[in-house]
Amino acid sequence: MLSTVTSHINTFRAARLTQQSPYRAELADLPATLYPFWQRTAQHEFKGIPQDAFFFARAAEGLMAFFDCVRQAELPCGLPSMAADSVWHAWLRLSPTGLNAFCRKHFGRVIPHVEAPEMEGGMGRALALCLVRARRIERMPAAGPNLPRLFALDRMLAMPGGCGYLLFNGEVASVALDARGRAAAVPAYAESLRPAQLLAAGLVTEEEYRRHARPRRPPGDSGTSDRHAVCGSGAYEGGGDAGCGSD
């Protein structure tokens, strides 16, 4: 009885999210078979992942946000959410041709899935591009300090084994999430996502950097690590002529 009530509540929340999402047209056009297929199969690849309708809707919305970041990207763009990646992987298994047609219709082109080892330019730069584009889409300052919904997704959903991004002392930090979706360590600054690195990579302007960047904090300040720390799902979109791969 309780499980039935919970299921109805999550279904209602998923429907409401779809109606209110900035990607409501895209979410409404998802294939009807995708959710039940994801519900049956995602757990085999992403251990402990919730299987309810609301989790799926939030994860699918995250995937749409990522595709939006990729829409006009000229360089590889990194996906910072395993929850969103779970939907992408399921769709690739269910109907890759259908996924390609969907991307052409809603995002103007096919978006190939590229594994981390094959990412041109490396994971750090790809995630940095995604961060800046997601900030611009949400009308946030490109150099921070702020965190787009796509980067906060895994931590908000308590995605088991996911990528936890948060703001720490005004800068983006990452932390691995454990099997229950909780932070498994002390957050560490993601070096490639720091304002100075965004400027050096040509992803933000000098004016954006000067207006919103904060002075670099000393290594280890406030108990955090200053090492290069980025968390990614292992699935990336390669711009240009990058090859396509999937698990």
C-alpha positions in Angstrom: 0.0 0.0 0.0 2.7 2.5 1.0 4.8 1.6 -2.1 1.7 2.3 -4.3 1.1 5.6 -2.7 4.8 6.6 -3.0 4.7 5.5 -6.7 1.7 7.7 -7.4 3.4 10.7 -5.6 6.5 10.3 -7.7 4.5 10.0 -10.9 2.7 13.2 -10.0 6.0 15.0 -9.2 7.5 13.8 -12.5 4.5 15.1 -14.5 4.7 18.4 -12.7 8.4 18.7 -13.3 7.9 18.0 -17.0 5.2 20.7 -17.3 7.4 23.3 -15.5 10.8 22.5 -17.0 12.5 24.8 -19.5 12.9 21.6 -21.5 9.2 20.6 -21.3 8.9 20.3 -25.1 11.8 17.9 -25.2 10.7 15.9 -22.2 7.2 15.5 -23.6 8.7 14.1 -26.8 10.8 11.4 -25.1 9.9 7.9 -26.4 7.2 6.2 -24.2 9.3 3.1 -24.0 12.4 4.9 -22.6 11.3 5.1 -18.9 10.3 1.5 -18.5 13.4 0.4 -20.3 15.6 2.6 -18.1 13.7 1.3 -15.0 14.5 -2.3 -16.0 18.1 -1.9 -17.1 19.9 1.1 -15.5 20.3 -0.7 -12.2 22.6 -3.3 -13.8 25.1 -0.6 -14.8 24.5 2.0 -12.1 24.3 0.0 -8.8 21.7 1.2 -6.3 20.2 3.8 -8.7 16.6 4.7 -7.7 14.0 3.5 -10.3 11.1 5.9 -9.6 9.5 8.2 -12.2 10.6 11.4 -10.5 14.3 10.4 -10.4 14.0 9.5 -14.1 12.4 12.8 -14.9 15.1 14.8 -13.1 17.8 12.8 -14.7 16.2 13.1 -18.2 15.9 16.9 -17.7 19.7 16.9 -16.8 20.4 15.1 -20.1 18.4 17.7 -22.0 20.4 20.5 -20.2 23.6 18.8 -21.3 22.5 18.5 -24.9 21.6 22.2 -24.8 25.2 22.9 -23.6 26.5 20.9 -26.5 24.1 22.4 -29.1 26.6 25.1 -30.3 29.8 23.8 -28.8 32.9 23.8 -31.0 34.9 21.8 -28.5 34.3 18.6 -26.6 31.8 19.1 -23.7 31.9 16.9 -20.6 28.8 15.5 -18.8 29.1 16.1 -15.0 26.2 13.8 -13.9 25.9 10.0 -13.7 22.2 10.3 -13.2 21.8 12.0 -16.6 24.3 9.6 -18.1 22.1 6.6 -17.0 19.3 7.9 -19.2 21.8 8.5 -22.1 23.1 4.9 -21.8 19.6 3.4 -21.7 18.6 5.4 -24.7 21.7 4.2 -26.6 20.8 0.6 -25.9 17.1 1.1 -26.6 17.2 3.0 -29.9 20.4 4.8 -31.1 18.7 5.8 -34.3 15.8 7.2 -32.4 18.1 9.1 -30.1 19.9 10.6 -33.2 16.6 11.7 -34.7 15.6 13.3 -31.4 18.8 15.2 -31.1 18.5 16.5 -34.7 15.0 17.6 -34.1 15.5 19.4 -30.8 19.2 20.3 -30.7 20.1 20.6 -34.4 22.6 17.7 -34.8 23.5 14.3 -33.7 25.3 14.2 -30.3 27.8 11.3 -30.2 28.7 9.6 -26.9 32.4 9.6 -26.3 34.2 7.8 -23.4 36.5 9.6 -21.1 39.8 8.0 -22.4 38.9 9.1 -25.9 38.0 12.7 -24.9 40.0 15.2 -27.0 41.7 17.7 -24.8 40.9 15.8 -21.6 38.1 15.6 -19.0 39.0 18.8 -17.2 38.7 21.1 -20.2 35.5 19.4 -21.4 33.9 19.9 -18.0 35.0 23.5 -17.9 33.3 24.2 -21.2 30.1 22.5 -19.9 30.2 24.6 -16.8 30.5 27.9 -18.6 27.8 27.0 -21.1 25.5 25.9 -18.4 26.0 29.1 -16.5 25.3 31.2 -19.6 22.1 29.2 -20.3 20.9 29.8 -16.8 21.9 33.5 -17.0 24.6 33.2 -14.3 27.9 35.0 -14.3 30.2 32.8 -16.5 33.1 33.1 -14.1 31.1 32.4 -11.0 30.6 32.0 -8.1 27.6 29.9 -8.9 26.7 26.3 -9.7 24.3 25.4 -12.5 21.6 22.8 -11.9 23.3 20.2 -14.1 26.4 20.2 -12.0 24.4 20.0 -8.8 22.1 17.2 -10.1 23.9 14.1 -8.7 24.2 15.5 -5.2 20.6 16.8 -5.2 19.3 13.3 -6.3 21.7 11.4 -4.0 22.9 9.5 -7.0 24.8 6.3 -5.7 28.4 6.6 -6.8 27.7 9.9 -8.5 29.6 13.1 -9.0 29.0 15.6 -6.2 29.7 19.2 -7.2 29.2 22.1 -4.8 30.4 25.6 -4.1 33.1 25.7 -1.4 34.4 29.1 -0.4 32.9 30.5 -3.5 34.6 28.1 -5.9 33.5 24.9 -7.5 34.6 21.8 -5.7 33.9 18.1 -6.3 33.4 15.1 -4.1 32.8 11.5 -4.9 29.4 10.2 -3.6 29.1 6.8 -1.9 26.7 4.0 -2.5 24.0 5.9 -0.7 24.6 9.1 -2.7 26.3 10.9 0.2 29.7 12.7 0.2 32.4 10.1 0.7 35.3 12.5 1.3 36.3 16.1 1.9 35.4 18.3 -1.1 38.4 19.2 -3.3 38.7 22.2 -5.6 38.3 21.3 -9.3 41.4 23.1 -10.7 40.1 23.2 -14.3 36.9 24.8 -13.1 38.5 27.7 -11.3 38.0 31.2 -12.7 41.7 31.7 -13.6 41.7 28.4 -15.6 38.4 29.3 -17.3 40.1 32.6 -18.4 43.3 30.8 -19.5 41.3 28.4 -21.6 39.5 31.3 -23.3 36.1 30.3 -22.0 35.4 33.5 -20.2 36.4 37.1 -21.0 38.9 39.2 -19.0 36.0 41.4 -17.9 33.9 38.4 -16.7 37.0 37.2 -14.8 37.7 40.5 -13.1 34.1 41.1 -12.2 33.3 37.8 -10.5 36.6 35.9 -9.7 37.8 35.7 -6.2 41.4 35.6 -5.1 42.9 32.1 -5.1 42.9 30.6 -1.6 46.0 29.0 -0.2 46.4 25.2 -0.7 44.6 23.2 1.9 42.8 26.3 3.3 39.7 25.4 5.3 40.5 21.8 5.2 40.1 21.4 1.4 42.5 20.0 -1.1 43.9 22.2 -3.9 44.8 19.3 -6.1 43.3 18.9 -9.6 40.0 17.2 -8.8 37.2 16.7 -11.3 34.4 14.2 -11.3 32.8 13.1 -14.5 30.5 10.3 -15.5 32.8 8.8 -18.0 30.6 9.8 -20.9 31.3 12.9 -23.0 30.1 14.6 -26.1 32.9 15.1 -28.7 32.5 18.2 -30.8 33.6 18.4 -34.4 35.0 15.1 -35.7 35.3 13.3 -32.4 34.5 9.6 -32.5 31.5 8.1 -30.8 31.6 5.4 -28.2 29.5 3.9 -25.4 29.8 1.3 -22.7 
